[in-house]
Amino acid sequence: MKYTSKKDFMSDVVEAIDEKRRATGRRELAQATLVKCVLRVAEVYRVNMSNGETMYLIPDYDNQTFQTDLNYFKLLCTEAGDLAGMDSMIDDKFLFGTDFAAIAHVNGYTQVKREAPSNLIKTTHGVYDLFKNKYVDLDDNLYFKQTIDVDLSKPIDVKNPYYQARELMFETWSQGNPDRKNALKFLHLASHIGYGGNRYMLFVGTGGNGKSTYMNMAIGVTGKDVYQTFSMDQLVDDNALVTISPTTRLIVGHELPTNYKFNGLALSRFKALTTGNPISVNRKYLSNVVISNRGVKLQATNDIPRFVGRDNAIDSRLIIVDFGTFDHRHDFSVGDKIKDLTSYSVDELVGDGYKDFGVDEFYATHLNALVHEFQFGSVDDLKLEFSNIEAQLKSEYDALIAETSDDVDIFLREITESGFFDQELIVYSLVYSMYCEYLKIHNPGSSPLRAKAFATRLTKHLEKFKFDFNPSPNRMRPRTLKLTECNIRECLGGESIDDLTKYDNRRTMLALPSKCVRNLEPKSFFHELSQTMSDEDILQICSEIHVMNDMKDTDFYMLSSNEMRALYEKYKNK
């Protein structure tokens, strides 16, 4: 850099501003003119990214580095204007729109670089080409995000204690499965390169099994300037999404809410982000920004999230790795071995992935081993390896996701958790109607299963519980059922049977005999009350509860059995 401090830089910028004022005879300069004055003095680079986008490198002379956020350039312009005694300000519309880009693309205002291809790694020993497996000449026109202190020409030293510690970690994480071990290693190299293979990796398992340590290690080997923490549940959060840039090589999510459900906006953004397609993100008081990224995406979770509308498009974007149930927080054997080898604890060696990036020599050893373990002659070889890993882990994926990411299973699980199946009688036609309404809300445009196929799926689900499957037809008219047997109004969104004149299809459905399944051990709120109270007493209590809680009848009767029980416990002494 031609300046050693921002102070020296600002001195020349103010001089350039004063010169322009003398030439124009104006005290105040237009923001376009002010921007040109700053650009002429500063060493601003325009980087042509591999995805076709443009990124700007703004010099931070105090720290002797470059910033990629244009807001930093805005601060430089504002400070320069203040020092020159002007009131000029750079508004966001000008800076983030086409006006600034038009100036920056004029010859002489910015210097042009292009993003270095992912197969080139800049080290303190030179530029290493992964495809040629050797050091190559440095091209000054290339932009590298980071420089790593490592010699990648050295062969693997299996006696190196850091290498042995690394092998012990991967052996533990893979649970002795060589395919899983190979996949976990490869994902670290892919993270460093920044190639995500159009996949989102889910690491599943209970706490303390090493998921976070593995991802912190991925951050360490990738580099602190090219990763971003971002959890999958933040896909609907525009403020979080805009932190992801095209140069982000690794995206890590350390925690996902239990039973998180993807639908609507979250589902569409998941598909786009995984494959690197553009996502338009709203920014308050600012113009929309387009987000895209093709880096590696890792997400830790205790259980498999639910994908409403799961299809081949979802299946083709997920790779799931089972980290098992081994708890390192209660078994220190592996950690003790690693400390004996390296004199560091696992946490000290790996770092936390946020501020502390662990031991440099450990990561140099790890990266060097990765480079020698995986040989790629071209991008096609890299893509092929991703495909191989996906094939190796396919059985894990099928086993883990089969019961969690199907529209029917998600719907049935949710109403089960609400206590719906605690009722004495389960009416097929009513549950099917609820399922169809559920899809309209959570997966608009999708086609529900036919009634017969849904009945088959429901039967399999109910087999988990103690239900009596009577081989006889066992059909009943839903509208004849008592509240203590089946809360039909819960199925109908709280609507009274007598008020369904506007729903001809539902009136017909309630009038026709439907197959029912009987729960031999019902635990519903109304069933429990019926053991000691008459139907009239139950209706009176319900009326009092929704009055005390300032609820309408429709709101009360659409509550789940568990929610009703909670209200009863709250008001029963009154």
WOMOVEN-V768651 format. One record per backbone hydrogen bond with DSSP energy under -0.5 kcal/mol. NH is the residue of the N-H (numbers start at 0). CO is the residue of the C=O. E is the energy in kcal/mol with one decimal. If there is no record, write none. Layout:
# WOMOVEN-V768651
NH,CO,E  NH,CO,E
This chain:
# WOMOVEN-V768651
8,4,-1.6  9,5,-3.0  10,6,-1.8  11,7,-1.4  12,8,-1.9  13,9,-2.7  14,10,-1.6  15,11,-2.0  16,12,-2.3  17,13,-2.7  18,14,-2.1  19,15,-1.8  20,16,-2.2  21,17,-2.3  22,18,-1.9  23,19,-2.0  24,20,-2.3  25,20,-0.8  33,29,-2.4  34,30,-2.4  35,31,-1.9  36,32,-2.1  37,33,-2.0  38,34,-2.6  39,35,-2.2  40,36,-1.0  41,37,-2.8  43,41,-1.2  44,42,-0.5  44,56,-1.7  45,110,-3.4  46,44,-0.6  46,54,-3.7  47,45,-0.6  47,112,-2.6  48,46,-0.8  48,52,-2.8  51,48,-1.7  54,46,-2.5  56,44,-2.5  57,55,-0.6  57,66,-3.6  58,56,-0.5  59,64,-3.4  60,58,-0.7  63,59,-1.0  64,59,-1.8  66,57,-3.5  69,67,-0.6  71,68,-1.7  72,68,-0.7  73,69,-2.0  74,70,-1.8  75,71,-1.9  76,72,-2.3  77,73,-2.4  78,74,-2.7  79,75,-2.4  80,76,-2.4  81,77,-2.3  82,78,-2.5  83,79,-1.7  84,81,-1.5  85,80,-3.1  90,88,-0.7  94,90,-2.1  95,91,-3.1  96,92,-0.7  99,93,-1.7  100,96,-0.7  101,97,-2.2  102,98,-1.5  103,99,-2.9  104,100,-1.6  105,102,-1.7  107,109,-0.6  108,105,-1.9  109,105,-0.7  110,43,-2.4  112,45,-2.5  113,140,-2.4  114,47,-2.3  115,142,-2.3  119,116,-1.9  120,127,-2.7  122,120,-0.6  122,125,-3.1  123,147,-2.0  124,149,-0.6  125,122,-1.4  126,135,-0.8  127,120,-3.1  127,125,-0.6  128,133,-2.9  129,118,-3.2  129,127,-0.7  132,128,-1.6  133,128,-1.2  135,126,-3.0  139,137,-0.7  141,138,-2.0  142,113,-2.4  143,141,-0.6  147,121,-2.3  149,147,-1.4  151,149,-0.7  153,150,-1.1  157,155,-0.8  159,156,-1.6  163,159,-2.3  164,160,-2.3  165,161,-2.3  166,162,-2.4  167,163,-1.9  168,164,-1.9  169,165,-2.2  170,166,-2.2  171,167,-1.8  172,168,-2.7  173,169,-2.1  174,170,-0.6  174,171,-0.9  175,170,-1.4  176,173,-1.8  177,175,-0.7  180,176,-2.3  181,177,-2.4  182,178,-2.2  183,179,-2.6  184,180,-2.0  185,181,-2.4  186,182,-2.1  187,183,-0.9  187,184,-0.7  188,184,-1.5  189,185,-2.9  190,186,-1.8  191,187,-1.8  192,188,-2.3  193,189,-2.6  194,189,-1.9  195,193,-0.6  195,293,-2.7  198,195,-1.5  199,316,-3.1  200,198,-0.5  200,296,-3.0  201,199,-0.5  201,318,-2.8  202,200,-0.5  202,298,-3.1  203,201,-0.7  203,320,-2.6  204,300,-1.4  205,323,-0.8  208,205,-1.0  213,209,-2.5  214,210,-2.2  215,211,-2.7  216,212,-2.1  217,213,-1.7  218,214,-2.1  219,215,-2.2  220,216,-2.2  221,217,-1.5  222,218,-2.8  225,222,-1.3  227,249,-2.2  229,227,-0.5  229,251,-3.0  233,230,-2.3  234,231,-1.5  235,232,-0.5  236,233,-1.9  237,235,-0.8  240,236,-2.3  241,237,-1.9  242,239,-1.3  243,240,-1.6  247,244,-1.5  248,225,-2.6  248,246,-0.5  249,225,-1.4  250,295,-2.8  251,227,-2.1  252,297,-2.0  259,256,-1.5  261,305,-3.7  262,260,-0.6  263,441,-0.8  265,262,-1.2  266,262,-0.7  267,263,-2.1  268,264,-2.5  269,265,-1.9  270,266,-2.0  271,267,-1.9  272,268,-3.0  273,269,-2.0  274,270,-1.5  275,271,-0.7  275,272,-0.6  276,271,-2.0  278,290,-2.2  280,278,-0.6  280,288,-3.2  282,285,-0.6  285,282,-2.1  288,280,-2.3  290,278,-3.1  290,288,-0.5  295,248,-2.6  296,198,-0.5  297,250,-3.1  298,200,-2.4  299,252,-3.1  300,202,-2.5  305,259,-3.3  307,261,-2.4  307,305,-0.7  308,306,-0.5  309,306,-1.2  313,310,-0.8  314,310,-2.5  315,311,-2.6  316,313,-1.7  317,313,-0.6  317,314,-0.8  318,199,-2.2  320,201,-2.9  322,203,-3.2  322,320,-0.7  323,203,-0.5  327,207,-3.4  327,325,-0.7  329,326,-1.1  330,326,-0.9  331,329,-0.5  335,331,-2.9  336,332,-1.9  337,333,-2.1  338,334,-2.0  339,335,-2.1  340,336,-1.7  341,337,-2.5  342,338,-2.4  348,344,-2.6  349,345,-2.7  350,346,-2.4  351,355,-0.9  352,355,-1.6  356,354,-0.6  358,348,-2.0  359,357,-0.5  362,358,-1.8  363,359,-2.5  364,360,-2.1  365,361,-2.2  366,362,-2.8  367,363,-2.2  368,364,-2.1  369,365,-2.2  370,366,-2.4  371,367,-1.4  372,368,-1.9  373,369,-1.9  374,372,-0.5  375,129,-0.6  375,373,-0.5  381,377,-1.4  382,378,-2.6  383,379,-2.2  384,380,-2.0  385,381,-1.7  386,382,-2.0  387,383,-2.3  388,384,-2.3  389,385,-2.3  390,386,-2.1  391,387,-2.2  392,388,-1.9  393,390,-0.8  396,392,-2.2  397,393,-2.6  398,394,-2.1  399,395,-2.4  400,396,-2.4  401,397,-1.3  403,400,-1.6  404,400,-1.6  409,405,-3.1  410,406,-2.3  411,407,-2.9  412,408,-2.5  413,409,-2.2  414,410,-2.1  415,411,-1.8  416,412,-2.6  417,413,-1.3  418,415,-1.4  419,414,-2.3  421,418,-1.7  422,419,-1.4  423,484,-0.7  424,484,-2.1  425,516,-2.5  426,424,-0.5  427,425,-0.6  427,514,-2.2  430,426,-2.2  431,427,-2.5  432,428,-1.8  433,429,-2.2  434,430,-2.3  435,431,-2.2  436,432,-2.0  437,433,-2.4  438,434,-2.1  439,435,-1.6  440,436,-1.4  441,437,-2.8  442,438,-2.4  445,442,-1.9  447,445,-0.6  453,449,-2.6  454,450,-2.2  455,451,-1.7  456,452,-1.9  457,453,-2.9  458,454,-2.3  459,455,-1.8  460,456,-1.8  461,457,-2.6  462,458,-1.1  463,460,-1.5  464,461,-1.7  466,464,-1.4  467,517,-3.0  468,466,-0.8  469,467,-1.1  475,513,-2.6  477,475,-0.7  477,511,-0.7  478,509,-1.6  479,476,-2.2  480,477,-1.6  484,481,-1.1  485,481,-2.4  487,485,-1.8  489,486,-1.2  490,486,-0.8  490,487,-0.7  491,487,-1.1  492,489,-0.9  493,488,-3.9  494,491,-1.2  498,495,-1.2  499,496,-1.2  501,498,-0.5  502,499,-1.6  503,501,-0.6  506,502,-2.5  507,503,-2.3  508,504,-2.2  509,505,-2.6  510,506,-1.3  511,507,-1.4  513,475,-3.4  515,473,-1.6  516,425,-2.0  517,467,-1.1  518,423,-3.4  519,465,-1.4  519,517,-0.6  520,465,-0.6  521,518,-0.7  522,421,-1.6  523,421,-1.6  527,523,-2.3  528,524,-2.0  529,525,-1.9  530,526,-0.6  530,527,-1.0  531,528,-1.6  532,528,-1.6  537,533,-2.2  538,534,-2.3  539,535,-2.1  540,536,-2.5  541,537,-2.5  542,538,-2.2  543,539,-2.3  544,540,-2.5  545,541,-2.3  546,542,-1.3  547,543,-2.7  548,544,-2.0  549,546,-1.5  550,545,-4.1  555,551,-2.1  556,552,-2.5  557,553,-0.9  558,555,-1.5  561,417,-1.6  563,559,-2.4  564,560,-2.2  565,561,-1.9  566,562,-1.8  567,563,-2.4  568,564,-2.4  569,565,-1.5  570,566,-1.9  571,567,-2.0  573,570,-2.2
